[in-house]
Amino acid sequence: MRWTLKPKPETAKVETLQKALQVGSTIATLLVQRGIESYADAKNFFRPSLKDLHDPYLMKDMDKAVARIEKAIANKENILVYGDYDVDGTTSVALMSSYLKTKYNLVYTYIPNRYDEGYGISYKGINFALEHEFSLIIALDCGIKSVEKVAHAKTLGIDFIICDHHRPGDEIPDAAAVLDPKQEDCEYPFKELCGCGVGFKLVQALALKDGKTAKDLTEYLDLVATAIGADIVPIDGENRVLAHFGLKVINTNPRSGIKAILDQVEKTELTITDVVFIVAPRINAAGRMKHGNYAVTLLTEEEPDMAKKYASEINDYNLDRRETDKQITQEALKQIEEQKEQNRLTTVVYHKDWHKGVIGIVASRLTETYYRPTLVFTKSGNKLAASARSVRDFDIYNALENCKELIEQFGGHKYAAGLTLEEENYEAFKQAFEDEVSKTIDRNLLTPEIKIDAKIDLNDITPKFYRILKQFAPYGPSNMTPVFLTENLIDTGYGKCVGGDKTHLRLTATQPESSSRMVGIGFSMGDKFEMISEGKPFRAVYSIDENEWRGHVSLQLKLRDLKKQ
């Protein structure tokens, strides 16, 4: 692991904020690192308000989108709400369809089949709309690159409203309205909404026409918060407000479908991390193993007993998904070892029988193992389909852009993407991708990095310090959990390997001339026991959290890495 201590902010800025807020220098430093430099900034950060949400009509084409929906309702047109099969897509469809149904009856939903339609808008979906006399399709979390398909639909008398957040291509689809803050000529102040967030802005715009405010729409924010967490978008600006209030809904009055998921795990207070690891995988499992429709059905079901039934089915899909991705990951690792490709700067693997629904998860696992840009391919119809994952600070979307002559179709973000190509182009693409990454990547990025916010002593970790830290949540990109470095630590003699297979490390750390003692837990760090045994001094990088044991709550160090002093 590479340890990188973030540069200290300007002393004057830290001291000014420290004085304004009456907090310690470490807290003030953490805030300035996050761009919070004044009392007003801090108030917005610690006390998010729905009033801080931007006017939805600042987004390009919002007036056109609202006008087209109003026209559809006035003319009694059938409206099809269409979205991708992942968490962002299915929550978007659940949000948009359930809101529209409070105003109008002729609203239906469509999720493409991952296996025979693939990602985004499909000709099969357009044909479905034609056969069932839909004249308006609202596409969520997809569509920004579907130039030909939207044009084809228009010739059939079907209009599209596109609500997307992915990067546009060179040409924008000729739709009735295109909502995507990443369009170059869109002046919307916040560019990092997820697909469900863009959908929420459209709902907000429609609600404004009825004299309603964002406060009247809070019941939908559990869906938005789930999508924000699952899609790993920055949790600052507008996303922080939406995630904050969405978590409140999840923890106090979630919709029946989300409550049914939470009842399975008996978790009380959920964080955004819990949403990512508990709620999102179950919603995703429907589209991965069966069909995304199951997720929309669960998320729109109002009857608790039916929601419980659907949640149970989806939990079974999730268990199947776990087994499948574990098996494929093992096969992929074996393939890499047999091909002796560990010296490459990229990981590209393929097997025609791998389950398309889990190759994204497998790509993430391979990235964790070898820490390099990764693509996992499988056969999809007569093409090959892949999921791509990157390492921190390397833009895999740009790398794919520079190999696009070998790719049929691709889309995504800096760190995650999907693509299809002809099977005969696989080997050429594999080499082109390796060449492109070799040419452009900083070699340091191929070693996992821990970014450290501040260096502190154990004495600095007090209940008051932690109470303020807790208010930094919800965490995510642009506002990650604060990570600290403490030096000159020794274990008090209670350090040991724990867990059924003794792979985890538990220690009790102190510093010379310090009365403070802190328990630390390091998952999968049992191999570092020798480093801290027999009073050897060491350095630790960690975050701080609470441990509850038999009703007693105490602070503990959640260890990220250890090194010799």
PAVEXVO-871584 format. One record per residue (C-alpha): residue number from 1; residue in three letters; chain; x, z, y. Coordinates in pm, whole numbers, plus 50000, padded with zeros to 5 digits. Layout:
N
nr,rest,kette,X,Z,Y
NUM,ALA,A,X,Z,Y .
...
//
This chain:
565
nr,rest,kette,X,Z,Y
1,MET,A,50000,50000,50000 .
2,ARG,A,50112,49916,50353 .
3,TRP,A,50052,50200,50598 .
4,THR,A,49991,50086,50956 .
5,LEU,A,49947,50349,51225 .
6,LYS,A,49728,50204,51499 .
7,PRO,A,49895,50194,51842 .
8,LYS,A,49811,50489,52063 .
9,PRO,A,49572,50392,52343 .
10,GLU,A,49673,50437,52706 .
11,THR,A,49723,50807,52775 .
12,ALA,A,49528,50789,53102 .
13,LYS,A,49220,50642,52928 .
14,VAL,A,49230,50911,52657 .
15,GLU,A,49271,51194,52909 .
16,THR,A,48990,51062,53131 .
17,LEU,A,48749,51041,52836 .
18,GLN,A,48863,51377,52699 .
19,LYS,A,48780,51539,53032 .
20,ALA,A,48444,51358,53068 .
21,LEU,A,48325,51453,52719 .
22,GLN,A,48500,51790,52683 .
23,VAL,A,48644,51694,52343 .
24,GLY,A,48990,51714,52183 .
25,SER,A,49252,51443,52227 .
26,THR,A,49210,51312,51869 .
27,ILE,A,48837,51251,51915 .
28,ALA,A,48901,51086,52253 .
29,THR,A,49173,50868,52094 .
30,LEU,A,48937,50755,51816 .
31,LEU,A,48674,50661,52073 .
32,VAL,A,48909,50463,52298 .
33,GLN,A,49036,50277,51988 .
34,ARG,A,48674,50167,51938 .
35,GLY,A,48643,50040,52295 .
36,ILE,A,48458,50349,52422 .
37,GLU,A,48622,50445,52751 .
38,SER,A,48354,50611,52965 .
39,TYR,A,48083,50874,52944 .
40,ALA,A,47821,50596,52950 .
41,ASP,A,47993,50412,52661 .
42,ALA,A,48005,50737,52462 .
43,LYS,A,47638,50808,52531 .
44,ASN,A,47541,50463,52396 .
45,PHE,A,47768,50518,52093 .
46,PHE,A,47652,50869,51999 .
47,ARG,A,47290,50831,52109 .
48,PRO,A,47179,50477,52015 .
49,SER,A,46852,50369,52175 .
50,LEU,A,46611,50091,52090 .
51,LYS,A,46608,50020,52464 .
52,ASP,A,46966,49896,52421 .
53,LEU,A,46846,49600,52214 .
54,HIS,A,46881,49270,52397 .
55,ASP,A,46586,49062,52511 .
56,PRO,A,46522,48827,52215 .
57,TYR,A,46442,48542,52456 .
58,LEU,A,46810,48532,52554 .
59,MET,A,46869,48356,52221 .
60,LYS,A,46870,47977,52241 .
61,ASP,A,46543,47818,52118 .
62,MET,A,46358,48152,52089 .
63,ASP,A,46081,48027,52318 .
64,LYS,A,46048,47712,52102 .
65,ALA,A,46032,47919,51779 .
66,VAL,A,45759,48145,51916 .
67,ALA,A,45561,47849,52053 .
68,ARG,A,45578,47667,51716 .
69,ILE,A,45456,47975,51525 .
70,GLU,A,45174,48029,51777 .
71,LYS,A,45075,47664,51736 .
72,ALA,A,45074,47701,51355 .
73,ILE,A,44849,48005,51377 .
74,ALA,A,44614,47835,51626 .
75,ASN,A,44588,47524,51405 .
76,LYS,A,44553,47728,51083 .
77,GLU,A,44865,47568,50929 .
78,ASN,A,45018,47701,50608 .
79,ILE,A,45349,47878,50687 .
80,LEU,A,45624,47906,50425 .
81,VAL,A,45884,48181,50476 .
82,TYR,A,46197,48059,50300 .
83,GLY,A,46516,48260,50244 .
84,ASP,A,46831,48290,50040 .
85,TYR,A,46835,48487,49713 .
86,ASP,A,47084,48757,49820 .
87,VAL,A,47009,49087,49998 .
88,ASP,A,47024,48941,50348 .
89,GLY,A,46793,48655,50248 .
90,THR,A,46536,48854,50051 .
91,THR,A,46512,49133,50310 .
92,SER,A,46468,48864,50578 .
93,VAL,A,46183,48703,50386 .
94,ALA,A,46021,49042,50322 .
95,LEU,A,46046,49130,50692 .
96,MET,A,45919,48800,50832 .
97,SER,A,45636,48750,50582 .
98,SER,A,45507,49107,50603 .
99,TYR,A,45508,49097,50985 .
100,LEU,A,45336,48757,51006 .
101,LYS,A,45071,48873,50759 .
102,THR,A,44968,49145,51006 .
103,LYS,A,44866,48858,51240 .
104,TYR,A,44768,48574,51006 .
105,ASN,A,44672,48515,50642 .
106,LEU,A,44817,48174,50556 .
107,VAL,A,45174,48297,50503 .
108,TYR,A,45363,48251,50174 .
109,THR,A,45719,48305,50056 .
110,TYR,A,45979,48096,49877 .
111,ILE,A,46318,48197,49737 .
112,PRO,A,46527,47915,49583 .
113,ASN,A,46645,47952,49225 .
114,ARG,A,47017,48029,49227 .
115,TYR,A,47074,47816,48915 .
116,ASP,A,46887,47490,48965 .
117,GLU,A,46864,47483,49348 .
118,GLY,A,47174,47668,49464 .
119,TYR,A,47232,47824,49803 .
120,GLY,A,47021,47747,50107 .
121,ILE,A,46750,47491,50175 .
122,SER,A,46683,47266,49875 .
123,TYR,A,46498,46939,49821 .
124,LYS,A,46299,47118,49551 .
125,GLY,A,46185,47372,49811 .
126,ILE,A,46086,47096,50052 .
127,ASN,A,45891,46920,49774 .
128,PHE,A,45716,47251,49697 .
129,ALA,A,45615,47271,50064 .
130,LEU,A,45486,46912,50058 .
131,GLU,A,45283,46961,49739 .
132,HIS,A,45121,47277,49874 .
133,GLU,A,45057,47141,50224 .
134,PHE,A,45296,47358,50422 .
135,SER,A,45367,47206,50763 .
136,LEU,A,45601,47481,50888 .
137,ILE,A,45895,47640,50706 .
138,ILE,A,46074,47941,50859 .
139,ALA,A,46419,47943,50696 .
140,LEU,A,46609,48274,50707 .
141,ASP,A,46978,48340,50636 .
142,CYS,A,47031,47969,50569 .
143,GLY,A,46973,47623,50713 .
144,ILE,A,47232,47587,50990 .
145,LYS,A,47416,47319,50792 .
146,SER,A,47113,47156,50628 .
147,VAL,A,47108,46855,50862 .
148,GLU,A,46996,46595,50605 .
149,LYS,A,46738,46818,50436 .
150,VAL,A,46573,46919,50763 .
151,ALA,A,46565,46552,50870 .
152,HIS,A,46408,46458,50534 .
153,ALA,A,46142,46729,50577 .
154,LYS,A,46060,46599,50924 .
155,THR,A,45981,46252,50781 .
156,LEU,A,45728,46428,50555 .
157,GLY,A,45560,46604,50846 .
158,ILE,A,45722,46942,50779 .
159,ASP,A,45883,47134,51067 .
160,PHE,A,46160,47390,51028 .
161,ILE,A,46242,47699,51229 .
162,ILE,A,46595,47803,51130 .
163,CYS,A,46705,48168,51163 .
164,ASP,A,47070,48178,51056 .
165,HIS,A,47390,48360,51140 .
166,HIS,A,47649,48146,50961 .
167,ARG,A,47889,47922,51147 .
168,PRO,A,47732,47589,51246 .
169,GLY,A,47891,47259,51147 .
170,ASP,A,47960,46970,51383 .
171,GLU,A,47592,46872,51388 .
172,ILE,A,47291,47100,51438 .
173,PRO,A,46976,47025,51231 .
174,ASP,A,46691,46855,51417 .
175,ALA,A,46449,47144,51370 .
176,ALA,A,46158,47269,51583 .
177,ALA,A,46388,47560,51673 .
178,VAL,A,46735,47674,51566 .
179,LEU,A,46809,48045,51614 .
180,ASP,A,47176,48118,51549 .
181,PRO,A,47381,48320,51800 .
182,LYS,A,47698,48153,51672 .
183,GLN,A,47595,47818,51824 .
184,GLU,A,47844,47733,52096 .
185,ASP,A,47574,47682,52359 .
186,CYS,A,47382,47998,52268 .
187,GLU,A,47436,48265,52532 .
188,TYR,A,47289,48553,52332 .
189,PRO,A,47513,48853,52414 .
190,PHE,A,47565,48975,52055 .
191,LYS,A,47703,48721,51807 .
192,GLU,A,47732,48926,51488 .
193,LEU,A,47372,48973,51371 .
194,CYS,A,47308,48926,51000 .
195,GLY,A,47035,48684,50886 .
196,CYS,A,46777,48962,50871 .
197,GLY,A,46886,49066,51221 .
198,VAL,A,46814,48715,51354 .
199,GLY,A,46476,48728,51177 .
200,PHE,A,46408,49065,51341 .
201,LYS,A,46480,48915,51684 .
202,LEU,A,46213,48650,51617 .
203,VAL,A,45969,48923,51512 .
204,GLN,A,46061,49116,51827 .
205,ALA,A,45992,48806,52040 .
206,LEU,A,45652,48754,51874 .
207,ALA,A,45568,49123,51921 .
208,LEU,A,45655,49108,52292 .
209,LYS,A,45381,48844,52329 .
210,ASP,A,45137,49105,52197 .
211,GLY,A,45266,49370,52439 .
212,LYS,A,45465,49556,52173 .
213,THR,A,45819,49692,52200 .
214,ALA,A,46100,49739,51945 .
215,LYS,A,45974,50096,51896 .
216,ASP,A,45653,49951,51748 .
217,LEU,A,45865,49764,51488 .
218,THR,A,46072,50054,51350 .
219,GLU,A,45894,50035,51012 .
220,TYR,A,46083,49708,50948 .
221,LEU,A,46428,49849,51025 .
222,ASP,A,46489,49985,50674 .
223,LEU,A,46512,49618,50571 .
224,VAL,A,46743,49531,50860 .
225,ALA,A,46977,49826,50790 .
226,THR,A,46995,49730,50422 .
227,ALA,A,47092,49373,50515 .
228,ILE,A,47350,49492,50773 .
229,GLY,A,47519,49709,50509 .
230,ALA,A,47505,49450,50231 .
231,ASP,A,47627,49159,50444 .
232,ILE,A,47925,49358,50580 .
233,VAL,A,47871,49256,50942 .
234,PRO,A,48032,49456,51227 .
235,ILE,A,47847,49781,51292 .
236,ASP,A,47885,49789,51666 .
237,GLY,A,47670,49671,51955 .
238,GLU,A,47318,49576,51852 .
239,ASN,A,47394,49618,51480 .
240,ARG,A,47482,49985,51538 .
241,VAL,A,47142,50046,51700 .
242,LEU,A,46955,49863,51422 .
243,ALA,A,47154,50037,51146 .
244,HIS,A,47111,50381,51307 .
245,PHE,A,46733,50357,51328 .
246,GLY,A,46706,50171,50997 .
247,LEU,A,46884,50458,50820 .
248,LYS,A,46643,50702,50984 .
249,VAL,A,46353,50507,50832 .
250,ILE,A,46525,50493,50490 .
251,ASN,A,46579,50870,50498 .
252,THR,A,46238,50973,50633 .
253,ASN,A,45973,50711,50560 .
254,PRO,A,46105,50411,50364 .
255,ARG,A,45877,50133,50241 .
256,SER,A,45745,50183,49886 .
257,GLY,A,45998,49946,49728 .
258,ILE,A,46304,50115,49876 .
259,LYS,A,46159,50459,49801 .
260,ALA,A,46111,50355,49438 .
261,ILE,A,46481,50259,49418 .
262,LEU,A,46588,50589,49576 .
263,ASP,A,46369,50787,49336 .
264,GLN,A,46576,50645,49049 .
265,VAL,A,46900,50796,49181 .
266,GLU,A,46765,51122,49325 .
267,LYS,A,46971,51087,49641 .
268,THR,A,46854,51276,49948 .
269,GLU,A,47042,51177,50266 .
270,LEU,A,47167,50818,50249 .
271,THR,A,47456,50678,50451 .
272,ILE,A,47519,50307,50508 .
273,THR,A,47775,50330,50224 .
274,ASP,A,47500,50458,49992 .
275,VAL,A,47282,50164,50098 .
276,VAL,A,47569,49927,50010 .
277,PHE,A,47635,50081,49668 .
278,ILE,A,47287,50201,49562 .
279,VAL,A,47013,49992,49725 .
280,ALA,A,47186,49656,49782 .
281,PRO,A,47316,49595,49426 .
282,ARG,A,46969,49649,49281 .
283,ILE,A,46807,49408,49526 .
284,ASN,A,47086,49159,49464 .
285,ALA,A,47053,49192,49086 .
286,ALA,A,46712,49022,49092 .
287,GLY,A,46857,48699,49232 .
288,ARG,A,47171,48724,49022 .
289,MET,A,47010,48784,48683 .
290,LYS,A,46649,48663,48716 .
291,HIS,A,46501,48537,49044 .
292,GLY,A,46511,48653,49407 .
293,ASN,A,46129,48652,49412 .
294,TYR,A,46137,48982,49225 .
295,ALA,A,46325,49143,49515 .
296,VAL,A,46075,49013,49774 .
297,THR,A,45785,49135,49560 .
298,LEU,A,45942,49483,49540 .
299,LEU,A,46019,49497,49913 .
300,THR,A,45670,49391,50021 .
301,GLU,A,45473,49599,49767 .
302,GLU,A,45274,49877,49936 .
303,GLU,A,45128,50047,49628 .
304,PRO,A,45374,50320,49509 .
305,ASP,A,45298,50287,49134 .
306,MET,A,45348,49910,49138 .
307,ALA,A,45667,49952,49343 .
308,LYS,A,45793,50198,49082 .
309,LYS,A,45727,49942,48806 .
310,TYR,A,45908,49663,48994 .
311,ALA,A,46201,49894,49078 .
312,SER,A,46235,49982,48709 .
313,GLU,A,46251,49613,48615 .
314,ILE,A,46510,49544,48885 .
315,ASN,A,46717,49841,48769 .
316,ASP,A,46728,49682,48422 .
317,TYR,A,46855,49358,48579 .
318,ASN,A,47122,49561,48756 .
319,LEU,A,47238,49718,48429 .
320,ASP,A,47261,49369,48276 .
321,ARG,A,47456,49253,48582 .
322,ARG,A,47709,49535,48540 .
323,GLU,A,47775,49445,48177 .
324,THR,A,47804,49074,48256 .
325,ASP,A,48043,49113,48551 .
326,LYS,A,48261,49355,48352 .
327,GLN,A,48294,49105,48067 .
328,ILE,A,48366,48808,48295 .
329,THR,A,48620,49006,48498 .
330,GLN,A,48811,49086,48177 .
331,GLU,A,48803,48718,48074 .
332,ALA,A,48923,48609,48420 .
333,LEU,A,49210,48859,48421 .
334,LYS,A,49315,48736,48076 .
335,GLN,A,49302,48374,48199 .
336,ILE,A,49530,48457,48493 .
337,GLU,A,49781,48633,48265 .
338,GLU,A,49780,48354,48006 .
339,GLN,A,49831,48087,48270 .
340,LYS,A,50114,48297,48418 .
341,GLU,A,49976,48243,48766 .
342,GLN,A,50063,48583,48909 .
343,ASN,A,50325,48426,49136 .
344,ARG,A,50072,48203,49314 .
345,LEU,A,49943,48310,49654 .
346,THR,A,49586,48232,49549 .
347,THR,A,49368,48310,49250 .
348,VAL,A,49149,48022,49129 .
349,VAL,A,48984,48054,48786 .
350,TYR,A,48712,47861,48604 .
351,HIS,A,48502,47878,48290 .
352,LYS,A,48196,47663,48235 .
353,ASP,A,47992,47944,48076 .
354,TRP,A,48046,48219,48332 .
355,HIS,A,47721,48353,48479 .
356,LYS,A,47674,48204,48825 .
357,GLY,A,47495,48515,48943 .
358,VAL,A,47799,48742,48918 .
359,ILE,A,48095,48520,49010 .
360,GLY,A,48096,48664,49363 .
361,ILE,A,48136,49017,49225 .
362,VAL,A,48408,48897,48988 .
363,ALA,A,48590,48731,49280 .
364,SER,A,48583,49065,49464 .
365,ARG,A,48723,49247,49160 .
366,LEU,A,49005,48993,49120 .
367,THR,A,49087,49029,49490 .
368,GLU,A,49114,49406,49439 .
369,THR,A,49350,49351,49144 .
370,TYR,A,49586,49083,49276 .
371,TYR,A,49506,49102,49648 .
372,ARG,A,49508,48737,49742 .
373,PRO,A,49245,48477,49845 .
374,THR,A,49030,48419,49536 .
375,LEU,A,48784,48163,49401 .
376,VAL,A,48586,48198,49080 .
377,PHE,A,48426,47876,48948 .
378,THR,A,48156,47810,48693 .
379,LYS,A,47954,47507,48585 .
380,SER,A,47631,47455,48776 .
381,GLY,A,47436,47150,48660 .
382,ASN,A,47677,46858,48675 .
383,LYS,A,47889,47025,48947 .
384,LEU,A,48123,47324,48970 .
385,ALA,A,48015,47613,49190 .
386,ALA,A,48243,47886,49322 .
387,SER,A,48236,48212,49513 .
388,ALA,A,48531,48279,49744 .
389,ARG,A,48664,48614,49864 .
390,SER,A,48953,48684,50099 .
391,VAL,A,49200,48956,50188 .
392,ARG,A,49181,49139,50519 .
393,ASP,A,49271,48930,50826 .
394,PHE,A,49286,48595,50642 .
395,ASP,A,49010,48344,50724 .
396,ILE,A,48912,48184,50393 .
397,TYR,A,48642,47974,50565 .
398,ASN,A,48910,47797,50771 .
399,ALA,A,49122,47742,50459 .
400,LEU,A,48825,47577,50285 .
401,GLU,A,48756,47370,50597 .
402,ASN,A,49106,47224,50562 .
403,CYS,A,49037,47128,50199 .
404,LYS,A,48690,46985,50267 .
405,GLU,A,48773,46629,50154 .
406,LEU,A,48768,46766,49796 .
407,ILE,A,48455,46981,49846 .
408,GLU,A,48097,46860,49826 .
409,GLN,A,47938,47150,50015 .
410,PHE,A,48049,47490,50145 .
411,GLY,A,47944,47765,50382 .
412,GLY,A,48006,48128,50461 .
413,HIS,A,48218,48365,50666 .
414,LYS,A,48578,48464,50731 .
415,TYR,A,48595,48681,50419 .
416,ALA,A,48335,48533,50183 .
417,ALA,A,48213,48182,50112 .
418,GLY,A,48047,47963,49851 .
419,LEU,A,48114,47601,49759 .
420,THR,A,48043,47320,49514 .
421,LEU,A,48261,47029,49406 .
422,GLU,A,48282,46755,49145 .
423,GLU,A,48448,46868,48822 .
424,GLU,A,48712,46592,48840 .
425,ASN,A,48827,46736,49176 .
426,TYR,A,48888,47088,49040 .
427,GLU,A,49264,47064,48971 .
428,ALA,A,49332,46875,49294 .
429,PHE,A,49131,47130,49491 .
430,LYS,A,49306,47421,49321 .
431,GLN,A,49645,47282,49431 .
432,ALA,A,49522,47190,49780 .
433,PHE,A,49385,47541,49832 .
434,GLU,A,49714,47696,49713 .
435,ASP,A,49909,47466,49948 .
436,GLU,A,49683,47545,50244 .
437,VAL,A,49705,47923,50193 .
438,SER,A,50084,47906,50135 .
439,LYS,A,50118,47719,50463 .
440,THR,A,49902,47947,50676 .
441,ILE,A,49898,48304,50541 .
442,ASP,A,50121,48581,50674 .
443,ARG,A,50288,48715,50357 .
444,ASN,A,50231,49073,50473 .
445,LEU,A,49858,49017,50426 .
446,LEU,A,49915,48994,50049 .
447,THR,A,49993,49367,50036 .
448,PRO,A,49686,49590,50081 .
449,GLU,A,49693,49766,50415 .
450,ILE,A,49564,50107,50514 .
451,LYS,A,49503,50123,50888 .
452,ILE,A,49556,50478,51011 .
453,ASP,A,49369,50593,51321 .
454,ALA,A,49572,50902,51404 .
455,LYS,A,49836,51147,51282 .
456,ILE,A,49704,51505,51265 .
457,ASP,A,49785,51844,51112 .
458,LEU,A,49559,52031,50873 .
459,ASN,A,49494,52290,51146 .
460,ASP,A,49318,52017,51345 .
461,ILE,A,49048,51984,51079 .
462,THR,A,48781,52230,51188 .
463,PRO,A,48402,52240,51133 .
464,LYS,A,48351,52139,51499 .
465,PHE,A,48593,51844,51461 .
466,TYR,A,48402,51725,51153 .
467,ARG,A,48061,51769,51321 .
468,ILE,A,48168,51525,51592 .
469,LEU,A,48323,51286,51336 .
470,LYS,A,47995,51271,51146 .
471,GLN,A,47830,51133,51458 .
472,PHE,A,48063,50831,51448 .
473,ALA,A,47848,50701,51159 .
474,PRO,A,47706,50457,51057 .
475,TYR,A,48042,50311,50954 .
476,GLY,A,48136,49953,50882 .
477,PRO,A,48348,49670,51023 .
478,SER,A,48449,49741,51389 .
479,ASN,A,48370,50109,51329 .
480,MET,A,48537,50206,51004 .
481,THR,A,48554,50563,50874 .
482,PRO,A,48842,50732,51061 .
483,VAL,A,49158,50752,50850 .
484,PHE,A,49425,51016,50916 .
485,LEU,A,49788,51073,50825 .
486,THR,A,49930,51419,50768 .
487,GLU,A,50299,51478,50692 .
488,ASN,A,50505,51764,50540 .
489,LEU,A,50236,51859,50290 .
490,ILE,A,50292,52061,49975 .
491,ASP,A,50054,52139,49692 .
492,THR,A,49987,52509,49647 .
493,GLY,A,50027,52478,49271 .
494,TYR,A,49668,52394,49185 .
495,GLY,A,49722,52017,49169 .
496,LYS,A,49604,51854,48846 .
497,CYS,A,49466,51537,48693 .
498,VAL,A,49089,51553,48649 .
499,GLY,A,48805,51346,48510 .
500,GLY,A,48719,51261,48152 .
501,ASP,A,49022,51035,48117 .
502,LYS,A,49240,51236,48364 .
503,THR,A,49276,50936,48597 .
504,HIS,A,49183,51122,48917 .
505,LEU,A,49397,51364,49118 .
506,ARG,A,49284,51696,49265 .
507,LEU,A,49517,51904,49480 .
508,THR,A,49515,52183,49735 .
509,ALA,A,49738,52096,50028 .
510,THR,A,49900,52312,50294 .
511,GLN,A,50176,52270,50551 .
512,PRO,A,50472,52500,50621 .
513,GLU,A,50381,52759,50886 .
514,SER,A,50012,52672,50853 .
515,SER,A,49733,52897,50736 .
516,SER,A,49509,52598,50657 .
517,ARG,A,49451,52485,50303 .
518,MET,A,49252,52177,50214 .
519,VAL,A,49135,52047,49879 .
520,GLY,A,49206,51676,49833 .
521,ILE,A,49056,51439,49578 .
522,GLY,A,49213,51103,49497 .
523,PHE,A,49012,50873,49271 .
524,SER,A,49227,50668,49030 .
525,MET,A,49535,50843,49169 .
526,GLY,A,49625,51051,48863 .
527,ASP,A,49949,50855,48831 .
528,LYS,A,50071,51019,49155 .
529,PHE,A,50061,51373,49015 .
530,GLU,A,50438,51376,48960 .
531,MET,A,50489,51305,49332 .
532,ILE,A,50314,51629,49440 .
533,SER,A,50412,51860,49151 .
534,GLU,A,50662,52148,49168 .
535,GLY,A,50630,52191,49545 .
536,LYS,A,50765,51846,49636 .
537,PRO,A,50679,51756,49998 .
538,PHE,A,50457,51450,50049 .
539,ARG,A,50259,51256,50307 .
540,ALA,A,49888,51178,50267 .
541,VAL,A,49651,50924,50414 .
542,TYR,A,49286,51025,50389 .
543,SER,A,48941,51043,50538 .
544,ILE,A,48745,51367,50565 .
545,ASP,A,48417,51436,50393 .
546,GLU,A,48205,51723,50260 .
547,ASN,A,48203,51851,49905 .
548,GLU,A,47900,52038,49777 .
549,TRP,A,47950,52261,49475 .
550,ARG,A,47688,52510,49354 .
551,GLY,A,47525,52523,49696 .
552,HIS,A,47854,52576,49881 .
553,VAL,A,47957,52302,50124 .
554,SER,A,48323,52266,50222 .
555,LEU,A,48539,52003,50389 .
556,GLN,A,48780,51806,50172 .
557,LEU,A,49035,51528,50204 .
558,LYS,A,48927,51202,50045 .
559,LEU,A,49274,51073,49959 .
560,ARG,A,49352,50703,50014 .
561,ASP,A,49725,50707,49930 .
562,LEU,A,50024,50940,49893 .
563,LYS,A,50394,50888,49957 .
564,LYS,A,50703,51105,49930 .
565,GLN,A,50802,51285,50248 .
//
